[in-house]
Amino acid sequence: MTTPSGGLRATWPVHRRQSLQLLCGWVALTIVWIGLGALVTGPLAGGAIGRADERVAHWMVAQRTPTWNHATVWGSLMAETTTKVVVTALLALVFLRLWRRWFEPVFLVVSLVIEAAAFVVVTTVVGRSRPDVPRLDGSPVGSSFPSGHTAAAAAYTAIAVVVFWHTRKRWARVVVVFLTALVPVIVGLARLYRGMHFLSDTIAGALLGAAAVALTAGVLTRSPEGTQIINPSADGPTADAREVAERDRIVA
């Protein structure tokens, strides 16, 4: 696929309108998840959700073995800060190389930034204590809600969105959905096993990551550049199509 006329600069999908929409969306996500955290640590703490959280936390401790202790280290590492930054940077470079435009790399990076920014504020404000069980990891963040690891793992679903944009092959879609859905499950279970989070923390984290991807996709696909890429018939031919047509006209 050739680079649209105007070079990479002409494919940047985040302008003032998109920046404002993303900012407002981030504020909305943050407020909603702070509200969820207030419910989990307040009115719902002594109810069914709170009791389930405690039961799962202690049940996980009872299942510990040296083998699982080792395996869950790798499960947790799948969404460590260093891992997610490196993976996102590498994938962004791959996307840039494949399509020679900013849309896909920016979508991937912004999804992760929205998730991470919301997580930092929510976990600081909610301040939920971690499970009162022996923990296998340390963390610079003392708050448990939501699970930042699980949220970051769920943000990898942006990869599935990109695949859906670029292929109609069912096997490719099934494979990428399966893999990107499996990663948050593995990470969430690892964090539960290692005593770092309650079940509700991991669920809230997964939903936060998915919501960040949905928000970013909704905003960027409505940008002028996103409209041309996702639905080129809406506003006329893409720059690629115009370039081919012009070349064909010259040859003729």
C-alpha positions, 0 to 999 in steps of 0.5 A: 500500500502506497503512502497517501499524497502529502506523506505521513504528515497527511495521515495524522488522525488526531486534531483539535476536535479528536483531542477534545473528544478523547479528553472528554472520553477519558474524563468520563471513563475515569469518573465512571470507574471511580464510581464503580470503585466507590461502590465496591469499597462502600455499599457493596463491600459487605454484600455478595461481591465483597464476600465473593472477592474474599472467598476467591482471594483465599481460595487462590492462596490454597491452590499455590504450588511451586509450579504455579508460582513460577508460571504466574510470574510469566502471566503477570509479566505479560502486562508489566509496564515495561512489557506493554510499552515495548510491545506497543512500540514494536507493534506501532513500528510494524503497523507504520511499516506495513501501511505507511501511515499514522492511523493504525499506530496512533490508534494502538498507542492512544488506546494504551495511553487512555487506559493507563491515564484513567487507571492512574487516577482511578487507583489513586482516588479509590485507594482500595487495600489489596487482599489480606493474603500473602502476596507473591509480588511487590508493587509501587502502587498500593491500591488494588482497584482496578487491576492495571495489569489486566486493564493493559492486557485488555487494551491489546484488543486494539490489535484485533480491531486493526485486524478486523479493519484489514481482513474479512478472513474468518480464520484470521479474525477468530485467531486474533479475537481468541488470542487478545481475549485470552491474554487478559484472562491469563493476566487476571488469573495470575494477578489473583493467584499472586494475591495482588487483586480481588476478582472485582479488581480484575473484572473492572480492569478488563472492562477499563482496557476494553472501554479505552479501545472502544473510545479511541476507535470511536473517535479516530474512525470519525476523523477525516483520515479515519473515515477515508481509511475505514469507509473510503466511499463516504467522502470520495476516494482515498489518496491511494485510490486517487494516486492509482487513478491518476497514474492510470490516466497518465499511462492511457 
